[in-house]
Amino acid sequence: MACGTAVACSSTEVIGSAESVGATPRTDSAPSDAQAAGPASSVTAKPADPRCDDRIKATRDVPKAMIAKNLLYGVGEGDVWFIAAEGGRWGERVEKSGAVYRGKFPLWVDGAKSPEVTVRGVAGTQGAGVASAAPTAEGLPGPLPMGIEIPASGCWEVTAIGTAGTARITVHIGR
C-alpha cells in the first residue's frame, strides 16, 4: 500500500516501529477491545519482496466518531477504515487454520451501508481470499467485525470500498 493510491496519507505514521522516529507515541487511555485484540498469532516472517510491505501504517486523523469510541488509529479514508493496532504487521493478525489462513480485521464504517471487501493476491501471489463481515447489534455506522480467509502464504491485498472512501492494506503471510 502506498500513499497516493486510495489511502489517506496526510498524517500517516508507522506506529511502534524503528521507522517511526519522531512519531508521536500513544499516551491516551487504555485501548478498546478492537485495539487490545492485537496480533492473532506468531506468523511474523519478513516479506522477501519489498512490494509486500505489510507494516501497519496508521493515522490519527480518523473520523470523530471513531475517536469517541476510543479507536484512535486507522487506515483508510472517507467512510471506511481498518481499525489499526499500534505497531507491528498486518500478517501478525493471521493464523493457520487447517488448509487456510484466517485473521480478524475490524473495520470502522461511517455510514449505513457495509463496504464491499475483496481479498486478492498481489506482488506475484495468485488467487483470491474471502472476507466476511459480522455486524454487531449496534449496527452501522460504527465498528464492523470482519474476518478474512486466505488460501495460501504470500502477499495479499485487502480492499474495503465504502460509499465515500476506500481502505486498503497489505497482508504478508510467510511460508
C-alpha positions as CSV (number, residue, x, y, z in Angstrom):
1,M,0.0,0.0,0.0
2,A,1.4,3.4,-0.9
3,C,0.3,6.9,-0.3
4,G,-1.4,8.3,-3.4
5,T,-3.4,5.1,-4.1
6,A,-6.8,5.2,-2.5
7,V,-5.5,5.7,1.0
8,A,-5.4,8.8,3.1
9,C,-1.8,9.5,4.0
10,S,-2.0,13.1,5.3
11,S,-0.6,12.2,8.8
12,T,0.4,8.6,8.3
13,E,2.9,7.1,10.7
14,V,4.3,3.6,11.1
15,I,3.3,3.2,14.7
16,G,5.7,1.5,17.1
17,S,8.5,0.6,14.6
18,A,12.0,1.8,14.1
19,E,10.9,3.7,11.1
20,S,8.6,5.9,13.2
21,V,11.4,8.0,14.7
22,G,9.7,11.3,15.5
23,A,6.2,9.8,15.5
24,T,4.0,10.9,18.4
25,P,3.8,8.0,20.9
26,R,0.4,7.0,22.2
27,T,-0.2,8.4,25.6
28,D,-4.0,8.2,25.9
29,S,-6.3,5.8,27.9
30,A,-6.4,2.1,27.6
31,P,-7.0,0.6,24.2
32,S,-10.5,-0.5,23.1
33,D,-11.4,-4.2,22.7
34,A,-10.6,-4.0,19.0
35,Q,-7.2,-2.4,19.7
36,A,-6.4,-4.7,22.6
37,A,-7.1,-7.8,20.4
38,G,-3.8,-7.2,18.7
39,P,-1.9,-9.9,16.9
40,A,-3.8,-13.2,16.4
41,S,-0.7,-15.4,16.0
42,S,3.0,-15.5,15.6
43,V,3.2,-15.6,11.7
44,T,5.8,-12.9,11.5
45,A,8.1,-13.7,8.6
46,K,9.5,-10.6,7.0
47,P,8.4,-10.0,3.4
48,A,11.1,-11.2,1.0
49,D,9.6,-9.0,-1.7
50,P,9.7,-5.2,-1.0
51,R,6.4,-4.9,-2.8
52,C,4.8,-6.8,0.0
53,D,5.4,-4.4,2.9
54,D,2.7,-5.1,5.5
55,R,3.8,-2.8,8.2
56,I,0.8,-1.1,9.9
57,K,0.9,2.4,8.6
58,A,-1.8,4.2,10.5
59,T,-3.0,7.7,11.0
60,R,-4.6,9.5,14.0
61,D,-6.6,11.6,11.5
62,V,-9.6,9.4,11.8
63,P,-13.4,10.2,11.9
64,K,-14.5,11.9,15.2
65,A,-17.0,9.1,15.7
66,M,-14.0,6.6,15.9
67,I,-12.3,8.8,18.4
68,A,-15.4,8.9,20.5
69,K,-15.2,5.1,20.7
70,N,-11.5,5.3,21.7
71,L,-10.4,3.9,18.3
72,L,-7.6,6.4,17.7
73,Y,-5.7,4.8,14.8
74,G,-6.9,3.7,11.4
75,V,-6.0,3.1,7.8
76,G,-8.5,4.4,5.2
77,E,-10.4,7.4,4.1
78,G,-13.9,8.8,4.0
79,D,-16.4,6.4,5.4
80,V,-14.3,3.2,5.7
81,W,-11.3,2.5,7.9
82,F,-9.4,-0.6,9.0
83,I,-9.1,-0.3,12.8
84,A,-5.3,-0.4,13.4
85,A,-3.4,-1.6,16.4
86,E,-0.2,0.0,17.5
87,G,2.8,-1.2,15.5
88,G,3.5,-4.5,14.0
89,R,2.4,-6.0,10.7
90,W,-1.0,-6.9,9.4
91,G,0.2,-10.5,8.9
92,E,0.6,-10.9,12.6
93,R,-3.2,-10.9,12.8
94,V,-3.4,-14.1,10.7
95,E,-3.1,-17.7,11.9
96,K,-3.0,-21.1,10.1
97,S,-6.4,-22.9,10.4
98,G,-6.3,-26.2,8.7
99,A,-5.5,-25.7,5.0
100,V,-6.1,-21.9,5.1
101,Y,-5.1,-18.8,7.0
102,R,-7.6,-16.8,8.9
103,G,-7.5,-13.3,10.5
104,K,-9.6,-10.7,12.1
105,F,-9.5,-7.2,10.5
106,P,-12.2,-5.0,12.0
107,L,-13.5,-2.0,10.0
108,W,-15.0,1.3,11.0
109,V,-17.9,2.2,8.7
110,D,-19.0,5.8,9.0
111,G,-22.2,5.2,7.0
112,A,-25.3,3.0,6.9
113,K,-24.0,0.6,4.2
114,S,-21.4,-2.2,4.6
115,P,-18.4,-1.8,2.3
116,E,-17.5,-4.2,-0.5
117,V,-14.4,-6.1,0.6
118,T,-12.1,-8.0,-1.6
119,V,-9.0,-10.1,-0.9
120,R,-6.6,-10.7,-3.8
121,G,-3.1,-11.9,-4.3
122,V,-0.6,-9.3,-5.3
123,A,3.2,-9.0,-5.9
124,G,3.5,-12.4,-7.6
125,T,0.8,-14.1,-5.4
126,Q,-2.1,-15.6,-7.4
127,G,-5.6,-16.2,-6.2
128,A,-8.4,-14.7,-4.1
129,G,-9.4,-14.9,-0.5
130,V,-12.8,-14.4,1.2
131,A,-13.9,-11.6,3.5
132,S,-16.9,-12.0,5.8
133,A,-18.4,-9.3,8.0
134,A,-20.4,-9.9,11.2
135,P,-22.3,-6.7,12.0
136,T,-22.9,-6.0,15.7
137,A,-26.3,-5.4,17.3
138,E,-25.4,-1.7,17.3
139,G,-25.4,-1.7,13.5
140,L,-23.8,0.9,11.3
141,P,-22.4,3.5,11.4
142,G,-19.8,2.0,13.8
143,P,-17.4,-0.9,14.2
144,L,-17.8,-3.8,11.8
145,P,-16.1,-7.0,12.8
146,M,-14.7,-8.7,9.7
147,G,-12.7,-11.9,9.2
148,I,-10.7,-12.9,6.1
149,E,-9.7,-16.3,4.9
150,I,-6.7,-16.6,2.7
151,P,-5.9,-19.8,0.8
152,A,-2.1,-19.8,0.9
153,S,1.0,-17.9,2.0
154,G,2.2,-14.9,0.0
155,C,1.2,-11.3,-0.4
156,W,-2.4,-10.3,-0.2
157,E,-4.3,-7.0,-0.6
158,V,-7.5,-6.5,1.4
159,T,-9.6,-3.6,0.0
160,A,-12.8,-2.2,1.5
161,I,-14.7,0.1,-0.7
162,G,-17.3,2.3,1.0
163,T,-19.8,4.8,-0.3
164,A,-17.4,7.7,0.1
165,G,-13.9,6.2,0.7
166,T,-11.6,3.2,0.4
167,A,-9.4,1.4,2.9
168,R,-6.6,-0.8,1.6
169,I,-4.0,-2.9,3.5
170,T,-1.3,-5.5,2.5
171,V,-1.1,-8.7,4.4
172,H,2.1,-10.9,4.2
173,I,1.9,-14.5,5.2
174,G,5.3,-16.2,5.4
175,R,5.9,-19.7,4.1
